[in-house]
Amino acid sequence: MLGKHTAIVLFILAFVTVYRKVFETVLFYAALPTDGASGHLLAGLDVGILILVFIAFFMLRTSVRLPVGQFFVVSSALIAVLAVVLIGKGVAALQEAGMLDVTSLDFPSMDMLGLYPSLQTVTAQIVALLTVVNSMVMNTCANKKAS
């Protein structure tokens, strides 16, 4: 059970995170109508709201049966894969900008997976992957100790 202080800190953190994201979204949408795409913007907003209502309705109907633990395991795995892909794309972007050296390797580029034929991108992805695996092992060991 959370202590009062911890719950307050978590609430403030969640509030600031959501508020920041909402502020970014409002600024983004405020800049879009200046391009003369107001109709498309409103149509996209309407479609997004409809999709959100559908997802909320679906989740409220199925949340009792939703295995929360399994949901977090799957979403954590997706985030881990995304982290590895994004670090590869980030390093490749830094190389394109000339901020990092490029040491070419002999294998094909797979943009969708963020795999690029350079020692720097592969090394960064291996480090990210090892960090994810290490975190999973430490979490599993901690859970076994607690049981």
C-alpha positions as CSV (number, residue, x, y, z in Angstrom):
1,M,0.0,0.0,0.0
2,L,1.2,3.5,-0.8
3,G,2.1,6.0,1.9
4,K,0.4,9.4,1.8
5,H,3.6,11.1,0.8
6,T,4.3,8.6,-2.1
7,A,0.7,8.9,-3.4
8,I,0.9,12.7,-3.4
9,V,4.3,12.6,-5.3
10,L,2.8,10.1,-7.8
11,F,-0.2,12.3,-8.3
12,I,1.9,15.4,-8.9
13,L,4.2,13.6,-11.3
14,A,1.2,12.2,-13.3
15,F,-0.5,15.6,-13.3
16,V,2.6,17.4,-14.6
17,T,3.2,14.7,-17.2
18,V,-0.3,14.8,-18.6
19,Y,-0.5,18.6,-18.3
20,R,2.8,19.0,-20.3
21,K,1.5,16.7,-23.0
22,V,-1.9,18.5,-23.2
23,F,0.0,21.8,-23.5
24,E,2.1,20.5,-26.4
25,T,-0.9,19.2,-28.1
26,V,-2.8,22.5,-27.8
27,L,0.2,24.3,-29.2
28,F,0.5,21.8,-32.1
29,Y,-3.2,22.1,-33.0
30,A,-3.1,25.9,-32.6
31,A,-0.4,26.1,-35.3
32,L,-2.2,23.8,-37.8
33,P,-5.1,26.0,-38.9
34,T,-2.7,28.6,-40.2
35,D,-1.9,26.3,-43.1
36,G,-5.5,26.4,-44.3
37,A,-6.3,22.9,-43.3
38,S,-9.0,23.6,-40.8
39,G,-11.5,21.2,-42.3
40,H,-9.1,18.3,-42.3
41,L,-7.9,19.2,-38.8
42,L,-11.5,19.1,-37.5
43,A,-12.2,15.9,-39.3
44,G,-9.1,14.2,-37.9
45,L,-10.0,15.5,-34.4
46,D,-13.5,14.0,-34.8
47,V,-12.2,10.6,-36.0
48,G,-9.7,10.6,-33.1
49,I,-12.4,11.3,-30.6
50,L,-14.6,8.6,-32.0
51,I,-11.7,6.1,-31.8
52,L,-11.0,7.2,-28.3
53,V,-14.7,6.7,-27.3
54,F,-14.6,3.2,-28.9
55,I,-11.5,2.2,-27.1
56,A,-12.7,3.6,-23.7
57,F,-16.1,1.8,-24.2
58,F,-14.3,-1.5,-25.1
59,M,-11.9,-1.2,-22.1
60,L,-14.6,-0.4,-19.6
61,R,-16.6,-3.5,-20.8
62,T,-13.6,-5.8,-20.7
63,S,-11.5,-4.4,-17.9
64,V,-12.9,-6.8,-15.4
65,R,-11.6,-9.7,-17.4
66,L,-8.4,-8.0,-18.5
67,P,-5.3,-9.7,-17.0
68,V,-3.5,-6.6,-15.8
69,G,-0.2,-8.3,-15.1
70,Q,-0.1,-9.9,-18.6
71,F,-1.1,-6.5,-20.1
72,F,1.9,-4.8,-18.4
73,V,4.3,-7.6,-19.5
74,V,3.3,-7.3,-23.1
75,S,3.4,-3.5,-23.1
76,S,6.8,-3.5,-21.4
77,A,8.1,-5.8,-24.1
78,L,6.8,-3.5,-26.8
79,I,8.4,-0.5,-25.1
80,A,11.7,-2.4,-24.9
81,V,11.6,-3.2,-28.6
82,L,10.8,0.4,-29.4
83,A,13.7,1.6,-27.3
84,V,16.1,-0.6,-29.2
85,V,14.7,0.6,-32.6
86,L,14.7,4.2,-31.6
87,I,18.2,4.2,-30.3
88,G,19.3,2.8,-33.7
89,K,17.4,5.5,-35.5
90,G,18.7,8.2,-33.2
91,V,22.4,7.2,-33.7
92,A,21.8,7.0,-37.4
93,A,20.3,10.5,-37.4
94,L,23.3,11.8,-35.5
95,Q,25.6,10.2,-38.1
96,E,23.6,11.8,-40.9
97,A,24.0,15.2,-39.2
98,G,27.8,14.6,-39.0
99,M,27.9,14.6,-35.2
100,L,29.1,11.0,-35.0
101,D,31.6,9.0,-37.0
102,V,30.4,6.2,-39.3
103,T,32.2,2.9,-39.1
104,S,30.6,0.8,-41.8
105,L,29.7,-2.9,-41.4
106,D,28.8,-5.4,-44.1
107,F,25.1,-6.1,-43.7
108,P,21.9,-4.6,-45.1
109,S,20.0,-1.7,-43.6
110,M,16.6,-2.4,-42.1
111,D,15.0,1.0,-41.5
112,M,11.8,-0.4,-39.9
113,L,13.9,-2.2,-37.2
114,G,16.3,0.7,-36.8
115,L,19.2,-1.5,-38.0
116,Y,21.8,0.4,-39.9
117,P,25.2,-1.0,-41.1
118,S,27.4,0.9,-38.8
119,L,29.4,-0.1,-35.7
120,Q,28.0,2.8,-33.7
121,T,24.3,2.0,-34.2
122,V,24.8,-1.7,-33.6
123,T,26.8,-1.0,-30.4
124,A,24.2,1.4,-29.1
125,Q,21.4,-1.1,-29.8
126,I,23.4,-3.9,-28.1
127,V,23.9,-1.7,-25.0
128,A,20.2,-0.9,-25.0
129,L,19.2,-4.5,-25.4
130,L,21.6,-5.6,-22.6
131,T,20.1,-2.9,-20.3
132,V,16.6,-4.2,-21.0
133,V,17.7,-7.9,-20.4
134,N,19.5,-6.9,-17.2
135,S,16.5,-5.0,-16.0
136,M,14.3,-8.0,-16.7
137,V,16.6,-10.4,-14.9
138,M,16.9,-8.1,-11.9
139,N,13.1,-7.7,-11.8
140,T,12.6,-11.5,-12.0
141,C,15.1,-12.1,-9.2
142,A,13.5,-9.4,-7.0
143,N,10.1,-11.0,-7.5
144,K,11.4,-14.4,-6.6
145,K,13.0,-13.0,-3.4
146,A,9.7,-11.3,-2.5
147,S,7.7,-14.5,-3.0
